[in-house]
Amino acid sequence: MKKVKNVIIFSDSHDWHSNQLKKELKKLKCNVFCLTLNDCFIKTNSKNNIFIPGFSKNLPDGCFIRTIGKGTFQQITRRLTILHVLKKLKVVLFNNVNCIEKTTDKSMTTFLLSHNKINTPDTWVPEKLIEAKKILKKLKKKKLHGIWKPLFGSQGKGLKIIKNNKLKKNKEQVYYLQKLEDIKIKSERKWQDFRILVCNNKVIASMIRENKKKITNIGQGGKPFSFNPSEEIKEISIKASKLVNADYAGIDLIKDKYGNFKVIEINSIPAWKALQKTTNKNIAFILAKTFVTKLK
């Protein structure tokens, strides 16, 4: 008889995704604990030097990381430390903390993509506003626009198309700028990009995101449509996922004016509610099963 595994789903808000995972993990004979990373803390006078609710004597077999949660720089650093500690204690993390760190910081993601010859939009990440404005001015001379993104962010929140060099100083004083690949579907007057979900180095789901606005994220009003990715898209997406050693990842791509696909982002804690509407595959089951097979 197989030993029952004790696993944690870490999320700051246990929503539809957590419920789907919990249901599938229970089918796979797991005891499931739904916690947030701020529930845990370093406790040096305890057995494993860490406090985890429900685990005073033993450690979990594995942790499925759904979200890190919003917070100050110190809070985020502390939560990542919890994941590093769990890794040190040989608890299986899905995804690994190193993968999460590489992809949470968009500047590191873009560096890794470019450095490893994976097509990605031209990107600049200065701290000085004067440098950011120089970059935008050069783009404007070429009749191009830039897009500003928060260095740490998701769901398209805070994204801005920068026109006429109108970039204001922000409190973070970091300017993550990309050349906007301004490709519109002329026949439909819509913009689109692509989300590919990779798990265990295989494409398990894919969708086109379309919007009447230039920002196509589902959280910003984009609509999901099913499509069969080409071998080229599959190859690029799997290569991007392998680059950060992801157990699972959402790869965002866009097509430029020459028809080349470019990776915009690698998401190491991707949502899949919209994707699930475009496929008959049970995405939560695939993810849960892959996770459980990694447990000792």
BELWOUR-V810908 format. One record per backbone hydrogen bond with DSSP energy under -1.0 kcal/mol. CO is the residue of the C=O (numbers start at 0). NH is the residue of the N-H. If there is no record, write none. Layout:
CO&NH, CO&NH
This chain:
4&30, 5&60, 5&61, 6&32, 7&63, 8&34, 9&65, 9&66, 12&14, 14&18, 15&19, 16&20, 17&21, 18&22, 19&23, 20&24, 21&25, 22&26, 23&27, 24&29, 25&28, 28&4, 30&6, 32&8, 34&10, 35&38, 36&39, 40&50, 42&45, 48&42, 50&40, 51&54, 60&91, 61&7, 62&93, 63&9, 71&75, 72&76, 73&77, 74&78, 75&79, 76&80, 77&81, 78&82, 79&83, 80&84, 81&85, 82&86, 83&87, 84&88, 85&90, 86&89, 91&62, 93&64, 95&99, 96&100, 97&101, 98&102, 99&103, 100&104, 104&108, 105&109, 106&110, 107&111, 108&112, 109&113, 110&114, 111&115, 112&117, 113&116, 118&262, 121&178, 123&176, 125&174, 127&131, 128&132, 129&133, 130&134, 131&135, 132&136, 133&137, 134&138, 135&139, 136&140, 138&143, 139&142, 144&179, 145&161, 146&177, 147&159, 150&105, 153&156, 155&158, 159&147, 161&145, 162&165, 164&166, 175&148, 176&123, 177&146, 179&181, 180&182, 183&185, 184&187, 184&188, 184&189, 189&184, 190&210, 192&208, 193&252, 194&206, 195&250, 196&203, 196&204, 197&248, 201&198, 204&196, 206&194, 207&224, 208&192, 209&222, 210&190, 216&219, 216&221, 217&220, 222&209, 224&207, 229&233, 230&234, 231&235, 232&236, 233&237, 234&238, 235&239, 236&240, 237&241, 238&242, 240&245, 241&244, 246&199, 248&197, 249&266, 250&195, 251&263, 251&264, 252&193, 253&261, 255&258, 259&255, 261&253, 264&251, 266&249, 271&275, 274&277, 280&282, 281&285, 282&286, 283&287, 284&288, 285&289, 286&290, 287&291, 288&292, 290&293, 291&294
